[in-house]
Amino acid sequence: MAAEGVLWTPIILLNSPYAGYASATQGLTYTATYTFTSGPVTLTSQVLTQLSQTIYANNGQAVGLFRLDVWAIYSTEMVAVPYPAYEPCTQSYVAQDLGPALVNNAPYYKVIQILPPGTTTDQNEPNQVYATIYNGTGYYSVTFNNGFSNNLVGTYDMCSANALMTLFVSSTSTTLLTTGVGISINGYSSSGSATIQTTTTNAWTYTLEPGYIYMISKAGGQGPAYAFEAQPVMVKG
């Protein structure tokens, strides 16, 4: 093991449209699967929870549900394969989630704000958060990509709409988001991917407000969760 550290680890990442809102449905089990690969070596770990209450993001806000976890980074500078060859790694280190960092003998979950209410675009959404636990001790998070991308879903013109519009992430798949992630501890780093899934379809909903034009992309480039950019209707005098 090259390094070990404690990081906030996302289970849910949720963007909301400006002037509208988004929600992650309660009562479902959410699972985030983390995969780190180097050559023939693949390390996979999972973080999961049953959501006891609905999580909301409002008016351009972005939030995440995170668990405080212990992560390890391992060296893979040369990986042995059947003699006489050696297969070099594709990155020098891989990472693995070792499980929750217990706080008062229990896993510690927290909803952390990524973008504040009033944000009109997810173009420059932060890829890491910092937050404290109850006693003021602070930790950084795994890095992630949940922002607006060039992989557009469409443009929704709500200029003349008379009612709210509700969108669902997917009516056919239980996968909510696939995104690139990174782990950095004491100068050692590894890049991987995370896939967030749940136990049913239509688990995340987004509500658009009349009076705006919304550009919607797949969050982080892969989605299927959404990221937003809103433009207000311009009234000529």
Summary of the structure (lengths in Angstrom):
residues: 237
radius of gyration: 19.5
end to end distance: 66.4
largest distance: 78.6
contacts: 796
relative contact order: 0.25
helix: 1%
strand: 59%
